[in-house]
Amino acid sequence: MHEVVDWLVTDKNGVYVDGTFGRGGHTRALADQLGSSATLVGIDQDNSLLLNFDKSGIHQTLLLQHANFENLEQVLKSNKINSVNGILFDLGLNSATLADAARGFSFDRPGPLDMRFDQSQPLTAALVLNEYDETALSKILFEYGEEKAARRMSHAIVQSRTAHPFVSTNDLREIVAQFTPPKFFVKALSRVFQAVRIEVNHEFAALRSGLKAALNTLAIGGRLAVISYHSLEDRIVKHYFQEESQYPAPPELQPYQATVPGRIKILTHKPILPSADEIQRNSRSRSAKLRIVERMA
Ligand SMILES: C[S@@+](CC[C@H](N)C(=O)[O-])C[C@H]1O[C@@H](n2cnc3c(N)ncnc32)[C@H](O)[C@@H]1O
């Protein structure tokens, strides 16, 4: 939290976007450091979080927008904002949503197979498990969950749903149990639930588009900070930052140099990890990786 604010604020009266508003913890921390003429834009796919936010104590202009951060450029345009000084993406879901059994994200609480960040979208986890074909399911479990038993699990899902469609998180739990020794059960559950969640929310496509939109809207000297929580997500962020920090040199320069500077500079060559103290206060931060870049051109 402190690192994000310290790195992100380059102009105390600038415009800052929290692209994953959640319960507004980072926005509040930013507001505490900003001047009264700064503008804050809070975006979240989950409108219930925006509706429940208590704005008291925030003295800057705060615009809360129900949107996917992949649509950042349209959101800013509709608010007549042309460029911004800092953007934060703190990926994934917030702990309150995870703890709410009715949202279907948690494998230790029975609940409906929902898993939508945005409850106005039609695709749910139940639809994925009941409608996708075996190959598509296997690809999701393998690519988004790195689950070794992906093929066998997908086969079992397709066999089992003809008699009993998937309704509850327990139905998915039972499939995972069939293919996992008790010692590895919890890890397998988190891989499989993560994979289905990524598919339901098109998380990787949204991340790629969101990163691009963020760089497009940053002012020169503005910064983008991204916190990711698993290696697949971090890899997308890392590779995109590498791609945008160096471009292939034009043909006339190729004999002398292979690359030219891109539109960003990477400020964190190694990701920033949480301190032992932060992990103790918030155990979910243990897998967090923070990467920051600055727009140069
Ligand atoms: C880890 S939480 C953010 C917590 C927040 N930084 C705080 O301090 O309370 C991630 C939030 O991002 C939202 N989210 C995830 N992907 C999103 C996307 N593509 N567009 C907009 N919001 C997204 C989720 O709904 C969730 O509320």
The ligand as an SDF file (V2000), in Angstrom:
LIG
                    3D

 27 29  0  0  0  0  0  0  0  0999 V2000
   -7.7620   -6.9430   -5.0640 C   0  0  0  0  0  0  0  0  0  0  0  0
   -9.2410   -6.0600   -5.2630 S   0  0  0  0  0  0  0  0  0  0  0  0
   -8.7860   -4.3930   -5.1150 C   0  0  0  0  0  0  0  0  0  0  0  0
   -8.7090   -3.9090   -3.7110 C   0  0  0  0  0  0  0  0  0  0  0  0
   -8.4740   -2.4150   -3.6340 C   0  0  0  0  0  0  0  0  0  0  0  0
   -7.1630   -2.0350   -4.1220 N   0  0  0  0  0  0  0  0  0  0  0  0
   -8.6480   -1.9180   -2.2010 C   0  0  0  0  0  0  0  0  0  0  0  0
   -7.7140   -1.2910   -1.6740 O   0  0  0  0  0  0  0  0  0  0  0  0
   -9.7350   -2.1100   -1.6410 O   0  0  0  0  0  0  0  0  0  0  0  0
   -9.5420   -6.1450   -6.9870 C   0  0  0  0  0  0  0  0  0  0  0  0
  -10.8170   -5.4600   -7.4730 C   0  0  0  0  0  0  0  0  0  0  0  0
  -10.6930   -5.2820   -8.8610 O   0  0  0  0  0  0  0  0  0  0  0  0
  -11.9220   -5.5540   -9.4830 C   0  0  0  0  0  0  0  0  0  0  0  0
  -11.5720   -5.9560  -10.8370 N   0  0  0  0  0  0  0  0  0  0  0  0
  -10.9060   -7.0790  -11.2270 C   0  0  0  0  0  0  0  0  0  0  0  0
  -10.7300   -7.0700  -12.5590 N   0  0  0  0  0  0  0  0  0  0  0  0
  -11.2570   -5.9020  -13.0070 C   0  0  0  0  0  0  0  0  0  0  0  0
  -11.3670   -5.3170  -14.2930 C   0  0  0  0  0  0  0  0  0  0  0  0
  -10.9240   -5.9370  -15.3810 N   0  0  0  0  0  0  0  0  0  0  0  0
  -11.9560   -4.1040  -14.4010 N   0  0  0  0  0  0  0  0  0  0  0  0
  -12.4370   -3.4660  -13.2940 C   0  0  0  0  0  0  0  0  0  0  0  0
  -12.3730   -3.9870  -12.0500 N   0  0  0  0  0  0  0  0  0  0  0  0
  -11.7920   -5.1860  -11.9140 C   0  0  0  0  0  0  0  0  0  0  0  0
  -12.5710   -6.6140   -8.6370 C   0  0  0  0  0  0  0  0  0  0  0  0
  -13.9680   -6.5300   -8.7460 O   0  0  0  0  0  0  0  0  0  0  0  0
  -12.0800   -6.2300   -7.2350 C   0  0  0  0  0  0  0  0  0  0  0  0
  -12.9990   -5.4240   -6.5690 O   0  0  0  0  0  0  0  0  0  0  0  0
  1  2  1  0
  2  3  1  0
  2 10  1  0
  3  4  1  0
  4  5  1  0
  5  6  1  0
  5  7  1  0
  7  8  2  0
  7  9  1  0
 10 11  1  0
 11 12  1  0
 11 26  1  0
 12 13  1  0
 13 14  1  0
 13 24  1  0
 14 15  1  0
 14 23  1  0
 15 16  2  0
 16 17  1  0
 17 18  1  0
 17 23  2  0
 18 19  1  0
 18 20  2  0
 20 21  1  0
 21 22  2  0
 22 23  1  0
 24 25  1  0
 24 26  1  0
 26 27  1  0
M  CHG  2   2   1   9  -1
M  END
$$$$
